[in-house]
Structures are given as structure tokens and as C-alpha cells.
Amino acid sequence: MKLASLIPRSLKARLFWASVVLLPVVIVFAAAALQRAFHNSLEASEASQARLHVYLLLGEAELRNGRIWLPDSVQEPRFSQVQSGLYATVHARGGELLWRSPSSELLSEELIAELPSSRLEPGQTLFNHLVADGLFLFQYPVVWEGVNGEQHFLVSVLHSDESVGQEMQAFATQLWGWLGGVYLLALLMQYLIMRWGLKPLDRLAEDLSQIEQGQADKLKGVYPLEVQAVTDNLNRLIESERRQRERYRNTLGDLAHSLKTPLAVMQGAANESIDGERYRQLVNEQTGRMTQIVQYQLSRAVKSPGAPLAKPVAVEPVVTRILSALAKVYADKHIAVSSELEPEINFAGDEHDLMELLGNILENAFKYGHSQVLVRGRQRDGMLVLEVADDGPGVSAGRRQTILERGARLDSSAPGQGIGLSVAVDILSSYGGALEIRDSADLHGAAFQIQLPTL
């Protein structure tokens, strides 16, 4: 079985099972740290208690004839009880045993003999856990000023580790019980947080389902910031698709309506008594017109309705390619081209749309210009501004609005302007751009200014 088939496809399931697996790891590390800290605190408490026992023994000790003396019964009664778990010894500097508590009578002689081997200097102390013997050892060196000078002694206090083990066991039992409860509570909280946190995705799926069923035309819900960018892009894509479908529908209607006239002309001519040459000329004329209509309507149908998610396209290389092609087509006119494009200006859309847009406008400039064409481009305040000017006859003010009317049919286009300008207007409309025609101040012909948003 492949690993991919074992991974849940649901985000909720993935997050929940990740918590089920990873939370115990965190809890184990936390438990180990807490147990270690508690054990250290118990050992510190044992060391503190042992030091207090040393001070109590020294408070009752006396120096007699150069030897330390302690009463048979000291204040701590456990020192007097055999196997009480609390033991004490006093050794001379050379290792001689000077005193041992009655409770230590059953301790092994090997252990008692090894106690002076620590060789502690005055001011030093030793606390150690003798695991094999089940004892904690605290040693304290003492220097006693006597008649015969300084006397060095080593006081050792031993305490059974049984109570510490019992406390650690009780602590571990309670700790794991509480951590188990915390684990279950954390899983419950994680589940509730996931349900609440991923609820916008469920709502997004429901909204998309409503759009698919035709009950809504876009995502209208209010989503978290992390999801809002996705929903905004989806809305733009949905709107783009809707406009594309509408464009296909309108284009088919326009195409059918536009073909009625040429077909009617040919049908009427067939019923008239005209010679064959005239009829062939009429048919060729009308079929040429129909070809032009079909090409125009197809170009409107297939062009992209704006691509807000497209990668920015550099303008200068596109202009250079178009100018190179037009210079070959209109080589006999010897058009002089001046280019004033700012570097690194970009078009936020599809490169084919930019080619179609600039190609149609630049071709008009080459077609109607006498000898000069000027191309300018700049990018300011979130807008891309391109201008194409020529030294031709220009466009009269009365015809400018007609040729720029959005969705104008072929028959409504101004004579001599062709269908290319209508296609350019449709492309600009899909991107929220604009086209303005005015007189060129530089070349005294027509100037076409394109304005497109860059964001």
C-alpha cells in the first residue's frame, strides 16, 4: 500500500491526527522535565535536612582528651533506633571511626570503612546518592580548636532513599494522570479550534456549490484575510468566465445578424435577370464581405477578456516585433518610426491581447500615415499610457465617437477604419482601459492614446 493512500485527504483529519501523534511527544518531554525537576527538589531537600542533622550533632558534641564525644541518646530519636533509615558517623582525619549512631549497627562495615575516602577540606561538603545502597550521603568536615591544637573530623549523615522513591512514584502517578487529562482536553480543544478555524472553507465550498447550481453569480460571503485573497481571485475568474460566455453568445448573434445582409443580397441577385459576369462579381464581393465579417466576429470571440492573474508583459519587446513586421509590409512607404518608450514598462494581461491591441492601432498608423509614426509609452500612478501618432489626415471630431463605440458592428464602423479598431476597443473594455483619439501635436495627424491599469 502506498504511503499517499494512507494520508487523509481532509485537512481536519490531517491536523487532528498530527495532534494525536505529536502531542504525546510534547507531553513525554514535559513529563520528563517535570519529574527531573521534582527529583532535584527532593534531593535538595534531603541535602538541607542532612546539613541540619549535622548541625544538631555538632551542637551536642564535646571534645574530651582530643577525642570527640557524643551522648548515647541525641535529640533526633532516629539516630538511636536500629535500621531507622537515618544514620551518622564521625571519623578522624586519618580514617579512624570515632563515633557511630546506634541506628547504624546493621550497616555494612565496608560502607562504613569507605566513608572517610572522600578527603574533603574544611569548607567543602559532599552530597551523593548511593544508589546501590539505597542511601543519600552528606559529609561535612569539621576543624575543632582544642588544647592540643586543631582536631579534624568528618561527620557523615546517611538517609534512606525509600521516602524519596515513594514520593517520586506518587508524583509520577499524579503527573501522568493529569497530563493524560490535559492530552484529552487538548485534543478536544484542537478539534473545536479546527472546526471553527476551517469553517470558512466549508462555507466557501457551499458558496461555490450554489454558483455551480446557478443559485448565485459570485462569492458574497465575508471570509478571513487568508481566504479573502483566494475568494477575490475566484470572483474575478468567475466574472471573467461569465463575460467570456456572454461574449460568445453575443458574437454568435452578431455574426448571424451580420450575415443576413450579404446572404439576402446574393439571394435577391439570383432572382434578378443579370448577366453571369455581373453575378460572379456580386458574389465575390459579398463572399469577401462575409469572410471579413466572420474573421472580425471570431477575433472578438476568441480574444481574452482580461487576465488579472497573468504575469506582467514587457511592452517594449512587443512593440519592437510589431514595428519590424509592419516595416516589411509597408516597405514601399518608407515610414520613419520614432520610439519614446520608457524602460521596464509592463502590461498586466495576456501578451496576445497586447499584440492584437497594438497591432491594430500601429497598422492604422502605417496605413494612413504619410511618412512618420511616433510611439510613446510611460507608466504613472498605476496606469500604463501608450500613444501612437502619425502624420496622416487624422480623424475628424465627428467620427471619433462612432469608431470608439463599444461593441459597434461592422456596418456602424466609420469607413476606412476597418474592423481592427473595434477589436482594440473590445480588448481595452475587457481590461478596464480606454482609448482616446485626438489630433497629434507632433506629427499633425491622428494620435491614439491607450490607458490601461497596471494592477
Backbone torsions as a table, in degrees:
resi	resn	phi	psi	omega
1	MET	NA	132.0	-178.7
2	LYS	-73.3	150.1	-180.0
3	LEU	-63.6	-36.0	-178.0
4	ALA	-61.1	-32.5	-179.7
5	SER	-72.3	-19.0	179.7
6	LEU	-86.8	-16.3	-178.6
7	ILE	-81.3	125.2	179.9
8	PRO	-61.6	143.9	178.4
9	ARG	-83.6	-18.6	-179.7
10	SER	-81.5	135.0	176.1
11	LEU	-63.5	-39.7	179.1
12	LYS	-61.2	-45.3	-179.8
13	ALA	-64.3	-40.4	179.3
14	ARG	-62.1	-48.1	-178.8
15	LEU	-65.6	-39.6	-178.3
16	PHE	-66.3	-47.0	-179.8
17	TRP	-68.8	-30.0	173.9
18	ALA	-63.4	-39.7	177.3
19	SER	-67.0	-39.9	179.2
20	VAL	-60.4	-37.5	-176.6
21	VAL	-83.1	-41.9	-171.9
22	LEU	-84.8	-32.0	-179.3
23	LEU	-60.0	-42.2	176.9
24	PRO	-59.2	-34.4	177.7
25	VAL	-62.3	-45.3	178.6
26	VAL	-63.0	-42.3	-177.8
27	ILE	-65.8	-39.4	179.1
28	VAL	-62.9	-44.7	178.1
29	PHE	-63.9	-40.6	178.7
30	ALA	-64.7	-41.9	179.7
31	ALA	-64.0	-43.3	179.2
32	ALA	-61.5	-41.5	179.9
33	ALA	-66.1	-41.9	-179.8
34	LEU	-66.9	-41.2	178.5
35	GLN	-64.2	-41.0	178.2
36	ARG	-63.0	-42.9	179.9
37	ALA	-64.8	-41.1	179.3
38	PHE	-66.2	-40.7	178.5
39	HIS	-62.9	-41.1	178.3
40	ASN	-63.8	-39.0	178.9
41	SER	-66.4	-36.9	177.4
42	LEU	-65.8	-41.9	178.6
43	GLU	-65.0	-39.4	177.3
44	ALA	-62.9	-37.9	176.9
45	SER	-66.1	-39.5	177.3
46	GLU	-62.2	-43.1	179.2
47	ALA	-62.9	-40.4	180.0
48	SER	-65.5	-42.5	178.9
49	GLN	-65.6	-40.0	179.3
50	ALA	-64.4	-40.9	177.6
51	ARG	-61.8	-39.0	178.3
52	LEU	-64.5	-39.9	177.5
53	HIS	-63.1	-37.7	177.7
54	VAL	-62.0	-45.1	-179.2
55	TYR	-63.1	-37.8	178.5
56	LEU	-66.0	-39.4	178.6
57	LEU	-66.2	-41.7	179.7
58	LEU	-67.4	-28.7	178.0
59	GLY	-67.7	-25.0	-180.0
60	GLU	-100.0	-7.5	-176.2
61	ALA	-79.9	152.3	174.9
62	GLU	-135.1	155.8	177.5
63	LEU	-105.3	116.3	-178.7
64	ARG	-126.0	120.4	177.6
65	ASN	55.4	39.3	177.8
66	GLY	76.3	8.5	178.3
67	ARG	-125.0	146.3	179.5
68	ILE	-77.6	142.3	-178.8
69	TRP	-130.1	135.5	176.2
70	LEU	-129.3	145.0	-179.8
71	PRO	-67.5	159.2	179.5
72	ASP	-65.2	-31.1	-179.6
73	SER	-120.8	114.1	-180.0
74	VAL	-98.4	175.3	-175.2
75	GLN	-64.2	-36.9	179.0
76	GLU	-80.8	109.7	-173.4
77	PRO	-64.7	-23.7	-177.8
78	ARG	-68.1	-22.0	175.7
79	PHE	-67.0	-19.6	-177.5
80	SER	-98.2	-5.0	-177.7
81	GLN	-103.9	126.8	-179.7
82	VAL	-65.8	135.5	179.9
83	GLN	56.6	35.4	178.7
84	SER	-76.4	-15.4	-177.3
85	GLY	96.8	-5.7	178.1
86	LEU	-126.8	121.6	-173.9
87	TYR	-133.8	157.7	178.9
88	ALA	-148.9	148.3	176.0
89	THR	-141.8	156.4	174.0
90	VAL	-129.9	124.3	178.8
91	HIS	-116.8	147.9	172.7
92	ALA	-75.8	169.9	-177.6
93	ARG	-61.0	-32.3	-179.6
94	GLY	-81.4	-1.6	178.5
95	GLY	102.1	0.4	-179.9
96	GLU	-72.5	132.1	177.6
97	LEU	-75.6	117.0	-177.8
98	LEU	-97.9	-31.8	-178.6
99	TRP	-159.4	145.1	173.0
100	ARG	-142.2	145.9	-178.1
101	SER	-72.1	148.4	177.8
102	PRO	-56.0	-27.4	-178.6
103	SER	-67.7	-17.1	-175.2
104	SER	-94.7	12.5	-175.0
105	GLU	-62.3	-30.4	-176.7
106	LEU	-95.5	1.7	176.0
107	LEU	-69.7	149.7	-178.1
108	SER	-66.4	142.7	-179.9
109	GLU	-66.7	-30.6	178.4
110	GLU	-62.4	-40.8	179.2
111	LEU	-65.9	-43.0	179.8
112	ILE	-63.1	-38.6	-177.9
113	ALA	-70.0	-27.1	-177.8
114	GLU	-83.0	-13.4	-175.1
115	LEU	-60.9	-40.2	-178.0
116	PRO	-74.0	-2.7	-174.0
117	SER	-74.7	-4.9	-177.1
118	SER	-71.6	-26.3	177.6
119	ARG	54.0	51.6	179.4
120	LEU	-79.3	145.3	174.8
121	GLU	-93.4	158.8	177.8
122	PRO	-55.8	136.8	-177.2
123	GLY	95.1	-16.5	178.5
124	GLN	-96.7	153.1	174.7
125	THR	-134.2	161.3	179.0
126	LEU	-134.9	129.0	173.3
127	PHE	-127.2	126.5	-174.4
128	ASN	-146.7	149.4	177.7
129	HIS	-103.1	111.3	177.9
130	LEU	-87.7	88.2	-172.4
131	VAL	-62.4	-42.7	-176.9
132	ALA	-62.6	-32.4	-179.1
133	ASP	-95.1	-8.0	-179.7
134	GLY	69.2	34.6	-175.8
135	LEU	-132.8	151.0	166.5
136	PHE	-101.1	135.0	-177.1
137	LEU	-116.0	128.7	173.6
138	PHE	-126.1	126.2	-178.8
139	GLN	-123.0	140.1	-174.8
140	TYR	-137.7	113.0	178.3
141	PRO	-77.8	142.5	-177.7
142	VAL	-127.9	136.8	173.4
143	VAL	-113.2	120.9	-175.0
144	TRP	-114.9	123.7	176.7
145	GLU	-82.5	117.6	179.4
146	GLY	-124.6	-172.7	-179.8
147	VAL	-64.1	-36.0	-178.2
148	ASN	-91.3	15.7	179.6
149	GLY	102.1	-161.4	-177.2
150	GLU	-76.4	137.2	175.5
151	GLN	-118.3	130.6	-177.9
152	HIS	-106.1	130.1	179.4
153	PHE	-132.3	157.3	175.9
154	LEU	-125.7	114.6	179.3
155	VAL	-95.8	126.3	179.6
156	SER	-120.4	131.5	176.9
157	VAL	-120.3	127.4	179.3
158	LEU	-118.9	137.9	-178.9
159	HIS	-135.1	137.9	-179.1
160	SER	-63.9	141.4	178.7
161	ASP	-90.2	10.6	-177.7
162	GLU	-63.3	-42.8	-178.8
163	SER	-65.4	-36.9	178.3
164	VAL	-65.2	-42.0	178.1
165	GLY	-61.8	-40.0	179.5
166	GLN	-67.1	-41.8	178.1
167	GLU	-64.5	-40.5	177.9
168	MET	-63.1	-39.2	179.7
169	GLN	-66.0	-44.7	178.6
170	ALA	-63.4	-41.8	179.7
171	PHE	-63.6	-43.7	-179.6
172	ALA	-63.0	-40.1	179.3
173	THR	-62.0	-47.8	179.1
174	GLN	-67.0	-39.2	-178.0
175	LEU	-62.7	-49.6	-178.5
176	TRP	-67.1	-31.8	175.1
177	GLY	-63.8	-47.8	179.6
178	TRP	-66.1	-41.6	-179.9
179	LEU	-67.0	-33.7	174.6
180	GLY	-62.5	-42.0	176.4
181	GLY	-64.0	-41.0	177.5
182	VAL	-62.7	-38.4	179.4
183	TYR	-61.5	-48.2	179.6
184	LEU	-64.9	-40.6	178.6
185	LEU	-65.1	-39.4	179.1
186	ALA	-64.2	-40.2	177.5
187	LEU	-63.5	-41.3	178.3
188	LEU	-63.0	-45.8	178.9
189	MET	-63.4	-40.0	178.2
190	GLN	-61.7	-41.5	179.4
191	TYR	-63.1	-44.9	179.6
192	LEU	-65.3	-40.6	178.8
193	ILE	-64.1	-41.0	179.4
194	MET	-64.2	-42.1	179.1
195	ARG	-62.3	-41.9	-179.7
196	TRP	-72.7	-42.1	-176.3
197	GLY	-70.3	-33.9	-178.5
198	LEU	-95.0	3.7	179.2
199	LYS	-59.6	-37.8	176.7
200	PRO	-58.0	-32.1	177.9
201	LEU	-69.3	-37.4	175.6
202	ASP	-63.6	-41.5	178.9
203	ARG	-65.9	-36.5	177.0
204	LEU	-62.6	-42.8	178.3
205	ALA	-62.7	-40.0	178.1
206	GLU	-65.0	-42.0	179.3
207	ASP	-64.3	-41.0	177.5
208	LEU	-64.3	-36.6	177.5
209	SER	-64.5	-38.6	177.5
210	GLN	-65.3	-38.1	177.3
211	ILE	-65.0	-41.3	180.0
212	GLU	-63.3	-35.8	-179.5
213	GLN	-84.2	-1.3	178.6
214	GLY	82.6	10.9	-179.8
215	GLN	-86.2	-10.0	178.0
216	ALA	-149.8	156.5	-179.0
217	ASP	-107.7	-6.8	176.3
218	LYS	-165.0	170.4	178.1
219	LEU	-80.7	116.4	-174.2
220	LYS	-108.1	-6.1	-176.5
221	GLY	-71.5	161.9	174.3
222	VAL	-96.4	119.5	-173.6
223	TYR	-115.4	160.7	175.5
224	PRO	-59.9	160.7	-176.2
225	LEU	-58.0	-38.1	-178.3
226	GLU	-66.8	-26.3	-178.7
227	VAL	-98.3	-23.4	-174.9
228	GLN	-60.2	-37.9	179.1
229	ALA	-62.7	-38.7	178.6
230	VAL	-66.1	-45.0	-179.1
231	THR	-66.1	-36.5	177.5
232	ASP	-62.8	-43.9	178.3
233	ASN	-65.7	-38.9	177.1
234	LEU	-63.1	-40.8	177.5
235	ASN	-62.2	-39.8	178.3
236	ARG	-65.5	-40.5	178.1
237	LEU	-66.4	-40.2	178.0
238	ILE	-63.7	-44.2	178.3
239	GLU	-64.8	-38.4	177.5
240	SER	-63.4	-43.2	178.7
241	GLU	-65.4	-39.4	179.1
242	ARG	-63.6	-43.5	178.3
243	ARG	-64.0	-36.7	179.7
244	GLN	-64.9	-44.2	178.4
245	ARG	-62.4	-41.6	178.1
246	GLU	-63.5	-37.5	178.7
247	ARG	-64.9	-42.5	177.3
248	TYR	-59.9	-45.1	-178.0
249	ARG	-63.7	-46.5	-180.0
250	ASN	-65.7	-38.3	-178.6
251	THR	-65.3	-40.8	178.0
252	LEU	-63.3	-40.0	177.0
253	GLY	-65.0	-43.1	178.7
254	ASP	-63.8	-40.6	-179.2
255	LEU	-63.7	-46.3	179.2
256	ALA	-61.3	-42.4	-179.2
257	HIS	-67.4	-40.0	-177.7
258	SER	-69.0	-30.7	-178.4
259	LEU	-79.3	-13.3	-178.4
260	LYS	-62.4	-42.7	-175.7
261	THR	-65.8	-52.3	178.1
262	PRO	-59.4	-38.5	179.1
263	LEU	-66.4	-39.5	179.0
264	ALA	-65.8	-37.8	178.4
265	VAL	-63.0	-45.9	-179.8
266	MET	-67.0	-37.4	178.4
267	GLN	-66.5	-40.7	178.3
268	GLY	-66.7	-37.5	-179.9
269	ALA	-66.5	-31.6	179.9
270	ALA	-66.2	-28.8	-178.9
271	ASN	-87.5	-8.6	-179.9
272	GLU	-93.2	157.2	179.9
273	SER	-92.4	83.3	177.8
274	ILE	-122.7	155.8	-177.5
275	ASP	-71.3	164.7	-175.3
276	GLY	-64.9	-38.5	-179.6
277	GLU	-64.3	-44.6	178.4
278	ARG	-62.9	-40.2	-179.5
279	TYR	-65.9	-41.2	177.9
280	ARG	-63.6	-39.8	178.6
281	GLN	-62.8	-42.2	179.8
282	LEU	-65.9	-43.3	-179.9
283	VAL	-63.5	-43.5	178.6
284	ASN	-61.4	-39.6	-179.9
285	GLU	-65.1	-44.7	-177.5
286	GLN	-73.5	-36.4	176.4
287	THR	-67.3	-35.8	174.7
288	GLY	-62.0	-41.3	178.3
289	ARG	-65.3	-40.2	178.8
290	MET	-64.4	-39.8	177.1
291	THR	-60.3	-43.4	178.9
292	GLN	-63.1	-40.1	179.3
293	ILE	-64.4	-45.3	-179.1
294	VAL	-62.6	-44.6	179.2
295	GLN	-61.0	-42.4	179.8
296	TYR	-63.0	-49.1	-177.4
297	GLN	-67.1	-36.8	177.0
298	LEU	-65.5	-39.3	179.4
299	SER	-64.1	-34.2	176.7
300	ARG	-70.6	-34.8	-176.0
301	ALA	-74.5	-37.8	-172.2
302	VAL	-91.8	-10.8	-178.1
303	LYS	-70.7	147.3	-176.8
304	SER	-70.1	136.0	-178.9
305	PRO	-83.4	33.5	-178.0
306	GLY	92.0	135.2	-177.2
307	ALA	-126.2	88.4	-176.8
308	PRO	-63.8	-16.8	-179.1
309	LEU	-101.9	3.6	-176.0
310	ALA	-71.4	155.1	176.2
311	LYS	-72.6	136.7	-180.0
312	PRO	-56.4	140.5	-178.1
313	VAL	-109.5	129.4	176.6
314	ALA	-66.9	131.8	-174.4
315	VAL	-78.5	-42.4	-171.6
316	GLU	-58.6	-44.8	178.7
317	PRO	-62.4	-35.8	178.9
318	VAL	-65.9	-45.0	178.6
319	VAL	-61.5	-41.7	-179.0
320	THR	-61.8	-42.8	179.7
321	ARG	-64.6	-42.6	-179.0
322	ILE	-65.2	-45.0	-179.5
323	LEU	-62.8	-37.3	179.0
324	SER	-64.0	-42.3	179.4
325	ALA	-68.0	-42.8	-179.1
326	LEU	-67.8	-33.0	178.6
327	ALA	-62.8	-32.0	177.9
328	LYS	-76.2	-40.5	-178.7
329	VAL	-65.2	-42.6	-177.6
330	TYR	-106.7	40.2	-178.1
331	ALA	-61.9	-31.5	-177.2
332	ASP	-70.3	-16.7	-179.4
333	LYS	-88.8	-15.7	178.2
334	HIS	53.3	53.9	-179.4
335	ILE	-72.8	129.0	174.3
336	ALA	-92.0	122.7	-175.9
337	VAL	-107.8	130.1	174.1
338	SER	-112.3	127.0	-179.2
339	SER	-115.4	124.5	178.7
340	GLU	-126.6	61.0	179.8
341	LEU	-93.9	127.8	174.2
342	GLU	-66.9	144.6	-178.8
343	PRO	-68.4	149.2	172.4
344	GLU	64.0	29.5	171.2
345	ILE	-85.8	141.8	-172.7
346	ASN	-127.8	153.9	175.1
347	PHE	-108.1	124.3	-178.2
348	ALA	-87.5	77.5	-179.6
349	GLY	-178.6	-160.4	-177.7
350	ASP	-83.6	137.8	-177.7
351	GLU	-64.4	-34.4	179.5
352	HIS	-65.4	-36.8	176.6
353	ASP	-63.5	-42.2	179.1
354	LEU	-64.4	-39.8	177.7
355	MET	-62.4	-44.9	-179.6
356	GLU	-64.9	-43.9	-178.1
357	LEU	-62.8	-55.7	-177.5
358	LEU	-70.1	-33.3	-179.9
359	GLY	-60.9	-44.7	-179.8
360	ASN	-66.0	-42.3	-177.6
361	ILE	-72.3	-41.7	178.8
362	LEU	-67.5	-34.6	178.3
363	GLU	-65.5	-37.8	175.3
364	ASN	-60.9	-40.5	-179.8
365	ALA	-64.6	-42.0	178.1
366	PHE	-67.3	-37.1	-175.4
367	LYS	-70.4	-43.5	-173.7
368	TYR	-101.0	-12.2	176.1
369	GLY	-75.4	152.8	-179.8
370	HIS	-84.3	-53.5	-175.4
371	SER	-149.4	-7.1	-175.5
372	GLN	-135.5	142.3	173.7
373	VAL	-136.1	136.5	-179.1
374	LEU	-121.5	132.0	177.5
375	VAL	-121.9	123.9	177.5
376	ARG	-121.7	152.2	176.8
377	GLY	-156.4	136.4	177.6
378	ARG	-150.7	164.3	-178.9
379	GLN	-130.8	116.9	-176.4
380	ARG	-142.0	133.8	170.9
381	ASP	50.8	45.4	176.8
382	GLY	76.2	14.2	179.8
383	MET	-127.6	137.9	172.5
384	LEU	-98.2	122.1	-178.2
385	VAL	-116.7	119.6	177.6
386	LEU	-120.4	139.7	-179.8
387	GLU	-132.6	132.1	176.5
388	VAL	-122.0	121.4	-178.1
389	ALA	-126.2	152.5	176.6
390	ASP	-138.6	172.1	179.8
391	ASP	-104.6	29.8	179.6
392	GLY	-81.9	-162.7	-177.1
393	PRO	-72.7	-14.6	-179.9
394	GLY	81.6	-176.8	179.8
395	VAL	-121.9	126.5	-178.7
396	SER	-65.6	151.7	-177.2
397	ALA	-61.0	-32.0	-178.5
398	GLY	-71.5	-22.4	-177.9
399	ARG	-97.9	-10.6	-175.0
400	ARG	-65.0	-44.9	-178.2
401	GLN	-67.0	-33.8	-178.8
402	THR	-66.0	-46.9	-176.5
403	ILE	-75.7	-15.2	178.7
404	LEU	-97.8	0.2	-178.4
405	GLU	-65.4	125.6	-175.3
406	ARG	-67.3	132.9	178.2
407	GLY	74.8	15.4	179.1
408	ALA	-63.3	137.5	178.2
409	ARG	-77.1	168.9	-177.5
410	LEU	-57.4	-41.9	-176.4
411	ASP	-69.8	-19.7	-180.0
412	SER	-92.4	-4.2	177.5
413	SER	-76.0	147.4	-179.0
414	ALA	-65.7	143.1	179.5
415	PRO	-59.9	140.4	178.2
416	GLY	87.8	-13.7	-178.9
417	GLN	-91.1	-16.8	178.8
418	GLY	69.1	-166.3	-178.6
419	ILE	-99.4	-11.6	-175.9
420	GLY	-60.4	-37.8	-177.7
421	LEU	-67.5	-35.3	177.2
422	SER	-65.4	-39.7	176.7
423	VAL	-62.6	-42.7	178.3
424	ALA	-60.4	-41.4	179.2
425	VAL	-63.5	-41.5	178.9
426	ASP	-63.5	-41.8	178.9
427	ILE	-61.9	-45.3	179.4
428	LEU	-62.7	-38.5	179.9
429	SER	-63.0	-38.4	-178.5
430	SER	-68.3	-23.5	178.7
431	TYR	-100.0	4.1	-177.5
432	GLY	72.3	25.3	-179.7
433	GLY	-97.7	-174.3	-177.7
434	ALA	-147.4	153.3	177.1
435	LEU	-127.6	127.6	-179.2
436	GLU	-122.3	135.5	178.4
437	ILE	-113.2	132.4	177.4
438	ARG	-150.7	178.7	177.4
439	ASP	-80.0	139.4	-179.6
440	SER	-80.3	125.2	177.6
441	ALA	-74.8	-22.9	-177.2
442	ASP	-88.7	-46.6	-173.7
443	LEU	-108.4	-5.0	174.8
444	HIS	65.2	21.7	173.1
445	GLY	-114.8	-142.7	178.5
446	ALA	-89.0	143.6	176.0
447	ALA	-126.4	121.2	178.8
448	PHE	-105.0	115.9	-179.2
449	GLN	-106.8	123.2	-180.0
450	ILE	-103.3	132.2	176.6
451	GLN	-124.4	124.6	-177.5
452	LEU	-134.8	137.4	174.8
453	PRO	-69.7	143.6	-179.5
454	THR	-96.9	-4.5	-177.9
455	LEU	-113.8	NA	NA
